[in-house]
Every structure is written in structure tokens, then in C-alpha cells.
């Protein structure tokens, strides 16, 4: 699900004279060239390019995510938070199309489409749950998730700023559209004194993955998008738009 990391590529893909000599540099608006250049970067530099501020494509680290939060009053409530998130798998992404990135980047829609066979998410979860008088728990443990057959479209909105007579982009909105072949979630140590119950709950998650994903998607995508905007803006603030293209 690393919408941002893959777009990071986009930024670098056209990063002018600072690009490695084995990476093709493109003309404004040449979507096919830009697509190929991004794919070259992913394949040849899966561990990133530190000198250009590009993080490893297999090590995306979004911030902590509060999935559910409710006042701890009444007979039913749930608080659930993910911390220390690490997502890998973007090193296997393939960019399928690119549009925009004209000489004036604000005049055309900026869009990047990609496919990723498998994204792996690892984190720690903190959960507080009360359900009537039958279940009350306060637990933490490992969280493992997979996003399989990912089809992702990134839509970017930018403004242009001027510095030393050059143009620099600033992303103010990143809107991802995500389609999944399957979603898999497993929470470890869910009920530390009842392994059978932990296995049963995780089995329910697997069997009802689509309903589960529909419940959490409205929180997951905006959180990852915010992290992506920060990541990309750090790069755009360093590399001018004028120096990215031929």
C-alpha cells in the first residue's frame, strides 16, 4: 500500500543532471518515457538513492495509525492503534502509466498508475476492547498484513514555488485509489491465555477480508497519503522542477 514511496520514484525519475548516468532523462509530458524511467529506478536501485533523498523502496515507514478510537464509557467500545509500521514490497512495483508533468505542472492532471504483486505490512498493535460484560481486554502484540495483487493510482495536486529563479513543486494533496485482489490480516497474542480464541478470531478476519478492508480503508489510505506527502515534499524541496527534465 505505499502509495507515496512509489511516487517518490516519479519525482526522482526525472531528476535532471543528478540522475545516475544509467537512467534515462525525459522531456516534459513524455508519459511513456517517464514511466520507463521510474521502472528503471525501481529495478536498478531497490535500496534507494540516498544522495537524492530517495528512501529504500522496500522499507516504507508511515507514522502511527489510530484505526479505532472511542470513549471508554458504556458497555461497548474499542480503541486500536498501530505503531512502528514497516511496509515492504514496493521494490517489485511496475508503473503502468503516467500522465501530466508538462512544462507547467499545474495545467494538467498529475497521475501515476502502478501494480504491485504483494505488499507486506508489519507493526505492533495496541488494543483496548470492551464488549458488554463478556469481553474486556487490554493487549499488545505483533500485527502482520498482506495486500495482494495491488492496483494503485496516485493523483497529485501541486503548487509551484520560486526559489533562486527556479521552480519547486509542493504537493498539497495526494489521492490514492486502491484495488486489491486480497487482504490478509493476523494479530498475534490477541488473547494470550486462550490460543484457540486467537486462532478463531484471525480465521474470521481471513474469511471476511473484504468486509474488514472496507471498514479500515477510510483510515488507512489517508494516513499513508499524509506520510507520502511529507516524503515527496522533502524531495521536491531539494530538486527543482526545472532540473528534473531535459
Beta strands, then each sheet from edge to edge (+ up, - down):
strand 1: 65-68
strand 2: 76-88
strand 3: 94-99
strand 4: 110-131
strand 5: 135-163
strand 6: 166-179
strand 7: 182-187
sheet 1: 1+ 2- 4+ 3-
sheet 2: 1+ 2- 4+ 5- 6+
sheet 3: 1+ 2- 4+ 5- 7+
end
